[in-house]
Amino acid sequence: PEGPAVLRDPRSGVEVVPGQLTALVSARPAESAAVVDRLGRFAGSAATWGAVRLDELPLAEVRGRILVADNEAELFAGTLREVLAGRRDRTEEAIGDAVRTAMAEDIVRGLPAGLDSPVEARGRNLSGGQRQRLRLVRALLADPEVLLAVEPTSAVDAHTEAAVAARLHAARAGRTTVVTSTSPLLLARADTVCFLVDGRVAAVGSHRRLLDEQPGYRRLVARGEDGTDEYGTDGADGGGADGGALPLPRAVPAAEKGTR
């Protein structure tokens, strides 16, 4: 399609409306990830974008416009700037905005040379939560037309997750974004939630509506005993980071990108 269009996965019944943040929820994370793989053309399927099947489009165009950001994607060795920037030059403002959205300022500040600090292959000198946030920074810097993110906040604490959820929704406003998650903090920020049962859409609606109407969904995502305080509306965009983008050095190209 020449512009924004609906992504459809006939196998699951998932329909992704352009310009919105859509969340996929399943008791089996592999089922949600499988939908992402089909929508990102990493698995054979009859998925469509607009009126055209994805497998009939030039692969280079699909890869250039639809980005699948896996939560276990590789981090290659290099400076942090190279790891994040990918193949293109990135401005200080763009890097700072992406770092702030992913709540990763503390990572940059904590390294001895900031963005010029070395990152070991597979991010071995970073914690699991740090690696996850840096993968999200990298995906945001790629600035894809469609971002499909698998479990982007699964390794961070609740406070950080609430802030990332709020900032991600704001940063991707007007652009098509899909996340897989069972976290009420992230689901509360989604424009649309698709609840999957056995790999098929069982219900579609807002997080609040599904909590009210779908007992299976409520059991899966509610963290409190009655779920009444788990809509994810408290603490969003709270503490742990300053309010503005960091004055970061100019980005330089990296040899490899690392995000699918």
BAFI-3210 file (N, C-alpha, C; in Angstrom, 3 decimals, decimal comma, padded with zeros to 6 digits):
// residues 260
n [1|2|3|4|5|6|7|8|9|10|11|12|13|14|15|16|17|18|19|20|21|22|23|24|25|26|27|28|29|30|31|32|33|34|35|36|37|38|39|40|41|42|43|44|45|46|47|48|49|50|51|52|53|54|55|56|57|58|59|60|61|62|63|64|65|66|67|68|69|70|71|72|73|74|75|76|77|78|79|80|81|82|83|84|85|86|87|88|89|90|91|92|93|94|95|96|97|98|99|100|101|102|103|104|105|106|107|108|109|110|111|112|113|114|115|116|117|118|119|120|121|122|123|124|125|126|127|128|129|130|131|132|133|134|135|136|137|138|139|140|141|142|143|144|145|146|147|148|149|150|151|152|153|154|155|156|157|158|159|160|161|162|163|164|165|166|167|168|169|170|171|172|173|174|175|176|177|178|179|180|181|182|183|184|185|186|187|188|189|190|191|192|193|194|195|196|197|198|199|200|201|202|203|204|205|206|207|208|209|210|211|212|213|214|215|216|217|218|219|220|221|222|223|224|225|226|227|228|229|230|231|232|233|234|235|236|237|238|239|240|241|242|243|244|245|246|247|248|249|250|251|252|253|254|255|256|257|258|259|260]
n.u [000,826|000,338|000,147|-000,759|-002,334|-004,626|-003,380|-003,758|-004,216|-005,268|-005,251|-005,316|-007,242|-006,620|-006,704|-005,014|-005,319|-004,321|-002,108|-002,597|-001,980|-001,792|-002,435|-001,507|-002,706|-002,142|-002,444|-000,486|002,502|003,902|001,960|001,037|003,449|003,731|001,730|002,804|005,097|003,912|002,593|004,805|006,041|007,826|007,138|005,481|002,324|-001,131|-001,314|-002,294|-001,723|-003,405|-004,993|-003,401|-001,516|001,073|003,176|003,312|004,482|007,479|010,248|012,226|010,907|008,940|010,576|011,726|009,642|008,124|008,893|010,009|010,554|012,187|012,231|014,485|016,398|019,624|022,366|025,010|028,614|030,309|030,470|028,121|026,622|026,875|025,640|023,006|022,291|022,207|022,108|022,045|022,869|022,162|020,575|021,503|019,202|017,304|018,391|018,435|015,675|014,691|016,112|015,086|012,347|012,453|013,189|015,961|017,965|019,480|021,152|022,887|024,091|025,332|027,405|030,953|031,884|029,581|027,658|029,826|030,897|032,039|030,108|029,726|029,652|026,413|025,607|026,816|027,950|025,883|022,804|019,837|017,457|018,504|019,475|017,041|015,739|017,511|017,223|014,674|015,155|016,752|014,906|013,030|014,602|014,981|012,610|010,214|007,514|005,620|005,698|006,372|006,439|007,754|006,957|008,043|008,564|009,024|011,152|011,577|011,115|007,993|007,582|009,295|008,199|005,608|006,232|007,572|005,471|003,659|005,260|005,968|003,486|003,004|005,248|004,924|002,610|000,030|001,266|001,607|001,617|002,351|002,207|003,143|001,973|001,212|000,946|-000,811|-000,108|001,020|-001,002|-003,108|-002,466|-002,847|-004,566|-006,245|-007,011|-006,322|-007,536|-006,341|-007,223|-006,171|-004,744|-006,460|-008,522|-010,438|-011,742|-012,101|-011,201|-011,051|-008,630|-009,871|-012,539|-012,327|-011,422|-013,736|-015,603|-014,564|-013,853|-011,720|-009,669|-009,385|-008,466|-006,011|-004,492|-004,841|-003,260|-003,781|-005,878|-008,602|-008,434|-009,150|-007,372|-005,669|-005,609|-003,582|-003,308|-002,058|000,989|002,205|004,733|006,321|008,900|012,551|013,877|014,981|013,094|013,677|015,251|018,454|021,590|023,147|025,943|026,530|025,052|026,520|026,973|026,298|027,810|026,115|022,652|020,780|018,147|015,281]
n.v [-001,211|002,297|004,010|004,214|001,194|-001,497|-004,248|-007,713|-010,889|-013,776|-016,347|-016,110|-014,189|-011,630|-008,140|-005,267|-001,975|000,870|003,404|003,109|001,836|-001,455|-004,279|-007,655|-010,422|-013,400|-016,514|-018,197|-017,207|-017,810|-018,044|-015,435|-014,349|-015,803|-014,719|-012,164|-012,880|-013,761|-011,418|-009,845|-011,089|-013,197|-015,740|-018,107|-017,284|-016,246|-013,585|-010,152|-006,825|-004,018|-004,437|-006,425|-009,423|-010,101|-011,777|-011,368|-008,996|-007,052|-008,251|-006,593|-004,157|-004,730|-005,297|-002,800|-001,230|-002,520|-003,494|-006,069|-006,384|-008,344|-009,700|-011,062|-010,386|-010,062|-008,285|-006,612|-006,495|-003,450|000,177|001,716|003,614|002,799|000,311|001,050|002,819|001,564|001,263|003,835|007,365|009,110|011,786|013,821|014,578|012,672|010,267|010,857|011,174|008,580|007,083|008,182|007,487|004,713|004,545|004,508|006,189|005,907|003,800|004,832|006,887|005,382|003,993|004,096|005,803|006,786|006,935|006,235|004,045|000,645|-002,142|-005,484|-008,458|-009,786|-008,302|-008,902|-007,542|-006,243|-006,059|-008,206|-006,665|-004,201|-004,850|-005,399|-002,894|-001,435|-002,746|-001,867|000,889|000,823|-000,178|001,916|003,993|003,126|003,862|002,752|002,400|000,545|-000,996|-003,960|-005,360|-007,762|-008,726|-006,285|-005,221|-007,139|-007,745|-005,735|-003,668|-002,851|-000,066|001,082|-000,114|001,007|003,668|003,350|002,318|004,506|006,423|005,147|004,953|007,677|008,408|006,941|007,899|008,103|006,355|002,961|000,434|-002,616|-004,645|-007,501|-008,806|-009,459|-007,682|-005,534|-002,862|-002,096|-002,895|-001,226|001,109|000,616|001,197|-000,675|-003,980|-007,325|-010,343|-013,503|-016,900|-020,126|-019,423|-017,943|-015,039|-014,177|-012,097|-008,551|-005,298|-002,482|-002,432|-002,060|-002,698|-005,423|-006,499|-006,194|-007,758|-010,229|-013,036|-014,887|-013,347|-011,488|-013,109|-013,784|-011,397|-009,706|-008,410|-007,802|-008,968|-008,508|-007,074|-004,404|-002,307|-002,459|-001,307|000,034|002,770|004,306|005,855|006,127|007,203|008,019|009,016|008,416|009,316|012,190|014,967|015,570|015,129|013,586|015,320|014,011|012,508|012,666|010,182|007,295|005,110|001,588|-001,644|-003,821|-004,398|-005,880|-006,004|-007,770]
n.w [000,000|-000,608|001,498|005,023|006,089|006,833|008,619|008,328|009,775|008,745|009,893|012,694|013,008|013,729|013,330|012,504|013,088|011,272|012,570|015,260|018,642|019,160|021,143|021,668|023,358|025,060|026,760|026,119|025,247|022,901|020,952|020,479|019,586|017,248|015,648|015,246|013,791|011,433|010,560|010,154|008,110|008,593|008,694|006,713|005,360|004,862|005,344|005,021|003,785|003,621|000,597|-000,352|-000,376|001,932|001,159|-001,519|-001,971|-002,639|-000,850|000,224|000,449|002,340|004,557|004,880|005,758|007,694|010,885|012,890|016,205|018,179|021,481|022,131|020,343|018,786|020,258|018,957|019,065|019,810|020,019|022,264|020,920|018,247|018,413|018,908|016,835|014,359|010,829|009,941|010,143|013,133|014,777|017,633|019,020|018,167|019,140|021,891|022,399|021,860|023,744|026,086|025,833|026,117|028,738|029,317|030,153|032,488|031,870|029,909|031,380|033,341|032,167|031,569|029,485|028,403|025,490|023,969|025,133|025,221|024,072|024,738|022,672|022,208|024,323|026,777|028,921|030,090|031,975|031,923|031,876|031,039|028,490|027,230|027,249|025,648|023,226|022,600|022,339|020,026|018,140|018,126|017,156|014,569|013,483|012,147|009,767|010,540|013,612|015,207|018,192|020,306|023,479|024,841|027,383|029,307|031,021|032,855|035,813|037,546|037,881|035,960|033,720|033,601|032,977|030,516|028,979|028,849|027,572|025,201|023,902|023,464|021,920|019,593|018,523|016,173|014,479|013,359|015,695|017,249|020,089|022,012|025,025|028,506|030,473|032,595|032,854|030,435|028,678|029,371|028,115|025,477|022,396|021,281|022,258|021,549|022,460|022,613|022,257|022,203|019,951|018,369|017,820|020,531|021,719|021,307|022,224|024,511|027,202|029,716|029,097|028,364|030,761|032,262|030,872|030,074|031,658|031,413|030,314|032,379|034,480|033,442|033,165|035,416|038,250|040,885|043,636|043,110|040,817|040,619|040,905|038,835|036,315|035,214|035,223|037,090|038,138|035,648|033,471|035,524|037,850|038,076|035,852|034,073|032,697|030,037|026,775|026,420|025,991|023,622|021,823|018,236|016,192|014,647|011,757|012,147|011,781|011,716|012,176|013,805|014,826|013,966]
ca.u [000,000|001,091|000,084|-001,214|-003,382|-004,879|-002,677|-004,665|-003,709|-006,470|-005,167|-005,725|-008,327|-006,119|-006,676|-004,273|-005,752|-003,161|-002,048|-002,955|-001,207|-002,574|-001,780|-001,923|-002,628|-002,416|-001,873|000,701|003,211|004,321|000,871|001,097|004,663|003,489|000,970|003,775|005,935|003,152|002,376|006,092|006,523|008,896|006,553|004,562|000,921|-001,965|-001,461|-002,424|-001,515|-004,333|-005,637|-002,347|-000,836|002,453|004,146|003,350|005,204|008,933|010,683|012,979|009,958|008,339|011,578|011,972|008,475|007,610|010,006|009,731|011,548|012,100|012,819|015,754|017,235|021,036|023,097|026,336|029,707|030,606|030,102|026,677|026,053|026,786|024,649|021,666|021,983|021,975|022,795|021,905|023,249|021,051|020,874|021,495|017,824|016,630|018,899|017,962|014,247|014,498|016,636|014,123|011,130|012,711|013,665|017,324|018,955|020,390|022,155|023,882|024,834|026,091|028,581|032,058|032,014|028,275|027,413|031,092|031,311|031,917|029,129|030,231|028,749|025,218|025,377|027,185|028,284|024,648|021,803|018,737|016,573|019,202|019,467|015,696|015,469|018,325|016,574|013,562|015,763|017,174|013,715|012,447|015,477|014,734|011,447|009,494|006,104|004,909|006,570|005,795|007,367|007,435|007,251|009,079|008,793|008,902|012,297|011,780|010,242|006,682|007,704|009,881|007,251|004,537|006,753|007,818|004,173|003,139|006,128|005,868|002,230|003,165|006,286|004,446|001,276|-000,244|001,966|001,099|002,473|001,771|003,015|002,604|002,197|000,099|001,083|-001,884|000,471|001,164|-002,295|-003,960|-002,087|-003,170|-005,842|-007,045|-006,422|-006,846|-007,360|-006,241|-007,400|-005,758|-004,218|-007,506|-009,106|-011,649|-012,406|-011,364|-011,733|-010,096|-008,210|-010,917|-013,725|-012,052|-011,415|-015,117|-016,463|-013,925|-013,234|-010,436|-008,714|-009,172|-007,612|-004,676|-003,711|-005,000|-002,220|-004,370|-006,847|-009,871|-008,163|-009,688|-006,316|-004,692|-005,849|-002,343|-003,396|-001,274|002,439|002,736|005,714|006,832|010,292|013,653|014,516|014,606|012,003|014,037|016,181|019,842|022,458|023,999|026,743|025,957|025,087|027,275|026,440|026,815|028,020|024,966|021,514|020,471|016,717|014,758]
ca.v [000,000|003,549|004,668|003,346|000,246|-002,521|-005,530|-008,781|-012,253|-014,616|-017,539|-015,774|-013,218|-010,331|-007,022|-004,158|-000,704|001,768|004,587|002,813|000,875|-002,676|-005,276|-009,050|-011,069|-014,830|-017,267|-018,830|-016,136|-018,248|-017,816|-014,023|-014,158|-016,384|-013,723|-011,142|-013,431|-013,771|-010,033|-009,299|-011,944|-014,099|-017,067|-018,174|-017,133|-015,477|-012,241|-009,093|-005,425|-003,419|-005,446|-007,227|-010,385|-009,709|-012,592|-010,940|-007,725|-007,187|-008,457|-005,419|-003,111|-005,155|-005,122|-001,378|-000,535|-003,261|-003,959|-006,971|-006,212|-009,496|-009,412|-011,767|-010,025|-009,933|-007,030|-006,871|-005,792|-002,118|001,202|001,762|004,425|001,952|-000,731|001,629|003,620|000,761|001,569|005,240|008,411|009,577|013,043|013,811|014,667|011,401|009,278|011,230|010,892|007,131|006,656|008,584|006,695|003,372|004,668|003,977|007,212|005,415|002,935|005,708|007,583|004,449|003,485|005,030|006,785|007,038|006,268|005,759|002,875|-000,601|-003,170|-006,783|-009,255|-010,248|-007,452|-009,670|-006,646|-005,562|-006,930|-008,557|-005,507|-003,196|-005,304|-005,250|-001,478|-001,003|-003,262|-000,970|002,117|000,548|-000,280|003,253|004,780|002,701|004,657|002,075|002,713|-000,411|-001,623|-005,132|-005,602|-008,943|-008,615|-005,256|-004,769|-008,302|-007,895|-004,520|-003,573|-002,257|001,383|001,358|-000,561|001,992|004,839|002,964|002,186|005,841|007,114|004,468|005,368|009,053|008,488|006,307|008,432|008,231|005,318|001,634|-000,291|-003,814|-005,244|-008,677|-008,631|-009,714|-006,708|-004,532|-001,525|-001,846|-003,085|-000,064|002,178|000,221|001,651|-001,881|-005,225|-008,556|-011,463|-014,740|-018,183|-021,170|-018,818|-017,232|-013,902|-014,486|-010,832|-007,338|-004,126|-001,815|-003,213|-001,965|-003,451|-006,856|-006,868|-006,244|-008,680|-011,504|-013,632|-015,489|-012,242|-010,918|-014,029|-013,804|-010,156|-008,962|-008,707|-007,697|-010,017|-008,224|-006,394|-003,050|-001,310|-002,935|-000,786|000,596|004,217|004,997|005,762|006,224|008,255|008,493|009,105|007,626|009,923|013,588|015,162|015,919|014,267|013,783|015,900|012,886|012,710|012,293|008,748|006,851|003,840|000,343|-002,645|-004,678|-003,769|-006,753|-006,168|-008,448]
ca.w [000,000|-000,673|002,802|006,113|005,729|007,839|008,567|008,715|009,875|008,684|010,735|014,063|013,002|014,180|012,400|013,103|012,503|011,152|013,405|016,637|019,409|019,334|021,988|021,517|024,664|025,030|027,862|025,543|024,529|021,572|020,007|020,101|018,791|015,928|014,882|014,851|012,725|010,180|010,134|009,746|007,026|008,988|008,588|005,589|005,747|003,943|005,912|004,025|004,160|002,678|-000,239|-000,963|000,487|002,233|000,425|-002,912|-002,013|-002,606|000,525|000,685|000,839|003,603|005,610|005,079|006,310|008,840|011,707|014,003|017,266|019,069|022,790|022,247|019,197|019,134|020,378|018,417|019,719|019,288|020,993|022,488|019,844|017,055|018,676|018,867|015,651|013,171|009,577|009,547|011,092|013,959|015,441|019,098|019,486|017,916|020,093|023,216|022,502|021,932|025,037|027,120|025,678|026,636|030,109|029,290|030,510|033,525|031,236|029,278|032,434|034,157|031,460|031,795|028,407|027,802|024,202|023,408|025,890|024,454|024,405|024,320|021,845|022,906|025,483|027,977|030,033|030,487|032,582|031,035|031,723|030,241|027,092|026,682|026,991|024,509|022,009|022,299|021,808|018,651|017,305|017,996|016,277|013,185|013,097|011,069|009,549|011,381|014,598|015,850|019,293|021,098|024,913|024,966|028,767|030,186|031,929|033,642|036,979|037,279|037,755|034,647|032,706|033,491|032,277|029,123|028,314|028,560|026,623|023,914|023,279|022,997|020,887|018,364|018,216|014,752|013,730|013,659|016,628|017,847|021,147|022,681|026,461|029,424|031,552|032,604|032,721|029,005|028,021|029,634|027,184|024,108|021,841|021,054|022,754|020,964|023,382|021,847|022,930|021,263|018,734|017,636|018,532|021,288|022,041|020,948|022,906|025,389|028,367|030,737|028,671|028,431|032,177|032,733|030,134|029,743|032,854|031,079|030,183|033,710|035,233|032,843|033,249|036,656|039,233|042,215|043,916|042,450|039,559|040,555|040,849|037,867|034,978|034,711|035,052|038,083|038,052|034,298|033,198|036,798|038,297|037,597|034,687|033,963|031,769|028,673|026,059|026,785|024,967|023,275|020,628|016,946|015,922|013,474|011,297|012,689|010,743|011,678|012,826|014,908|015,067|012,781]
c.u [000,860|001,113|-000,384|-002,379|-003,493|-004,015|-003,630|-003,932|-004,903|-006,424|-005,655|-006,963|-007,910|-006,168|-006,042|-004,657|-004,546|-003,267|-002,382|-001,921|-002,122|-001,780|-002,373|-001,677|-002,992|-001,796|-000,621|001,434|003,632|003,232|000,839|002,313|004,488|002,687|001,908|004,652|005,198|002,926|003,667|006,743|007,811|008,407|005,556|003,120|000,178|-002,189|-001,477|-002,131|-002,318|-005,008|-004,646|-001,773|000,610|003,453|004,173|004,087|006,706|009,416|011,423|012,040|009,291|009,314|011,833|010,845|007,875|008,788|009,501|010,875|011,356|012,779|014,099|016,666|018,667|021,449|024,533|027,386|029,957|030,353|028,586|025,998|025,866|025,710|023,232|021,311|021,707|022,729|022,820|022,496|021,999|021,471|020,894|020,061|017,104|017,090|018,374|016,497|013,995|014,980|015,639|012,854|011,289|013,218|015,088|018,371|019,963|021,470|023,265|024,735|025,752|027,315|029,693|032,196|030,678|028,084|028,686|031,618|031,141|030,809|029,662|029,201|027,650|024,942|025,743|027,547|027,083|023,700|020,690|017,784|017,201|019,200|018,086|015,381|016,286|017,789|015,406|014,077|016,108|015,981|013,072|013,284|015,315|013,514|010,643|008,057|005,223|005,933|005,815|006,765|006,889|007,901|008,301|009,394|008,835|010,000|012,544|010,802|008,979|006,753|008,242|008,901|006,124|005,005|007,001|006,498|003,612|003,955|006,089|004,606|002,356|004,142|005,806|003,055|001,112|000,457|001,486|002,090|001,699|002,726|002,341|002,949|000,986|000,143|-000,052|-001,354|000,627|-000,178|-003,216|-003,658|-002,436|-004,499|-006,799|-006,288|-007,122|-006,513|-007,429|-006,450|-007,137|-005,379|-005,221|-008,053|-010,406|-012,435|-011,485|-012,017|-010,647|-009,730|-009,307|-012,141|-013,494|-011,960|-012,833|-015,895|-015,880|-013,227|-011,863|-009,341|-008,373|-008,248|-006,175|-003,869|-003,799|-003,950|-002,736|-005,420|-008,157|-009,704|-008,562|-008,607|-005,280|-004,994|-004,619|-002,355|-002,567|000,209|003,015|003,643|006,283|008,312|011,332|014,367|014,120|013,629|012,400|015,005|017,615|020,605|023,503|024,772|026,039|026,096|025,902|026,748|027,064|026,938|026,797|023,857|020,988|019,011|016,089|013,938]
c.v [001,261|004,276|003,700|002,464|-000,809|-003,744|-006,601|-010,117|-013,197|-015,808|-017,263|-014,884|-011,839|-009,329|-005,829|-002,876|000,239|002,964|004,368|001,898|-000,301|-003,665|-006,649|-009,761|-012,534|-015,482|-018,001|-017,785|-016,527|-018,009|-016,359|-013,756|-014,718|-015,433|-012,629|-011,645|-013,462|-012,352|-009,369|-010,076|-012,677|-015,539|-017,038|-018,089|-016,398|-014,061|-011,188|-007,743|-004,606|-004,532|-006,438|-008,210|-009,957|-010,500|-012,285|-009,617|-007,973|-007,258|-007,235|-004,307|-003,457|-004,909|-003,647|-000,651|-001,216|-003,840|-004,854|-006,843|-007,322|-009,189|-010,206|-011,470|-009,759|-008,478|-007,325|-006,063|-004,454|-001,095|001,199|002,554|003,584|000,882|-000,190|002,214|002,782|001,291|003,049|006,179|008,860|010,844|012,859|013,770|013,332|010,336|009,578|010,921|009,395|006,578|006,995|007,741|005,316|003,385|004,126|005,021|006,704|004,511|003,781|006,383|006,637|003,875|004,520|006,112|007,040|006,256|005,781|004,534|001,603|-001,497|-004,488|-007,499|-009,847|-009,445|-008,119|-008,785|-005,824|-006,563|-007,232|-007,397|-004,408|-003,586|-005,097|-003,792|-000,961|-001,558|-002,352|000,361|001,924|000,482|001,086|004,123|004,376|003,411|004,006|002,570|001,820|-001,077|-002,752|-005,590|-006,762|-008,737|-007,537|-004,829|-005,920|-008,398|-006,667|-004,497|-002,784|-000,750|001,762|001,002|000,450|003,212|004,530|002,893|003,544|006,529|006,469|004,895|006,782|009,142|007,931|006,800|008,623|007,217|003,956|000,873|-001,469|-004,314|-006,528|-008,550|-009,136|-008,735|-005,687|-003,111|-001,143|-001,930|-001,889|001,084|001,846|000,823|000,481|-003,087|-006,396|-009,708|-012,757|-015,949|-019,270|-020,581|-018,050|-016,092|-014,328|-013,229|-009,686|-006,172|-003,421|-002,743|-003,215|-002,794|-004,957|-007,338|-007,056|-007,415|-010,066|-012,096|-014,248|-014,451|-011,675|-011,810|-013,980|-012,567|-009,437|-009,400|-008,618|-008,784|-009,792|-007,468|-004,947|-001,989|-001,630|-002,473|-000,100|002,096|004,979|004,841|005,924|007,428|008,830|008,334|008,277|008,222|011,381|013,776|015,409|014,944|014,601|014,473|014,877|013,157|012,230|010,793|008,457|005,503|002,663|-000,683|-003,547|-004,072|-004,584|-006,913|-006,734|-007,493]
c.w [000,000|000,660|003,859|005,682|006,820|007,569|009,075|008,743|009,893|009,640|012,155|014,112|013,482|013,044|013,116|012,373|012,420|012,086|014,857|017,298|019,721|020,169|021,719|022,841|024,515|026,257|027,416|024,711|023,121|020,537|019,554|019,218|017,386|015,047|014,382|013,706|011,394|009,665|009,675|008,617|007,401|009,048|007,442|006,052|004,643|004,466|004,819|004,639|003,161|001,906|-000,818|000,050|000,692|001,407|-001,065|-003,081|-002,056|-001,159|001,065|001,133|002,165|004,748|005,902|005,782|007,535|009,610|012,825|014,998|018,286|020,393|023,057|021,062|019,647|019,336|019,957|019,164|019,032|020,364|021,139|021,379|018,583|017,218|018,491|017,505|014,412|011,972|009,234|010,595|011,855|014,690|016,952|019,623|019,315|018,904|021,494|023,416|022,660|023,267|026,148|027,031|026,297|028,073|030,245|029,644|031,527|032,954|030,634|030,344|033,206|033,488|031,501|030,735|027,716|026,520|023,532|024,142|025,060|024,987|023,882|023,455|022,704|024,173|026,789|029,165|030,484|031,134|031,582|030,812|030,896|028,773|026,473|026,356|025,803|023,195|021,609|021,765|020,342|017,704|017,087|017,073|014,818|012,600|011,973|010,933|010,423|012,299|015,275|016,927|020,155|022,537|025,205|026,395|029,761|031,233|032,788|034,811|036,638|037,090|036,384|033,550|032,513|032,707|030,805|028,363|027,924|027,480|025,240|023,185|022,714|021,833|019,552|017,979|016,711|013,879|014,208|014,530|017,196|018,914|021,605|024,157|027,227|030,589|031,508|032,453|031,256|028,289|028,217|028,694|025,735|023,665|021,663|021,594|022,081|021,906|022,584|022,748|021,905|019,911|017,906|018,486|019,203|021,615|021,660|021,666|023,679|026,539|029,431|030,355|028,783|029,877|032,695|032,133|029,896|030,970|032,568|030,932|031,549|034,534|034,729|033,185|034,587|037,668|040,667|042,408|043,194|041,149|039,522|040,471|039,790|036,445|034,413|034,584|036,062|037,802|036,671|034,154|034,489|036,925|037,594|036,418|034,644|032,815|030,345|028,063|026,462|025,664|024,563|021,990|019,371|016,728|014,674|013,043|012,023|011,581|010,594|012,519|013,998|015,254|013,804|011,934]
res [p|e|g|p|a|v|l|r|d|p|r|s|g|v|e|v|v|p|g|q|l|t|a|l|v|s|a|r|p|a|e|s|a|a|v|v|d|r|l|g|r|f|a|g|s|a|a|t|w|g|a|v|r|l|d|e|l|p|l|a|e|v|r|g|r|i|l|v|a|d|n|e|a|e|l|f|a|g|t|l|r|e|v|l|a|g|r|r|d|r|t|e|e|a|i|g|d|a|v|r|t|a|m|a|e|d|i|v|r|g|l|p|a|g|l|d|s|p|v|e|a|r|g|r|n|l|s|g|g|q|r|q|r|l|r|l|v|r|a|l|l|a|d|p|e|v|l|l|a|v|e|p|t|s|a|v|d|a|h|t|e|a|a|v|a|a|r|l|h|a|a|r|a|g|r|t|t|v|v|t|s|t|s|p|l|l|l|a|r|a|d|t|v|c|f|l|v|d|g|r|v|a|a|v|g|s|h|r|r|l|l|d|e|q|p|g|y|r|r|l|v|a|r|g|e|d|g|t|d|e|y|g|t|d|g|a|d|g|g|g|a|d|g|g|a|l|p|l|p|r|a|v|p|a|a|e|k|g|t|r]
***
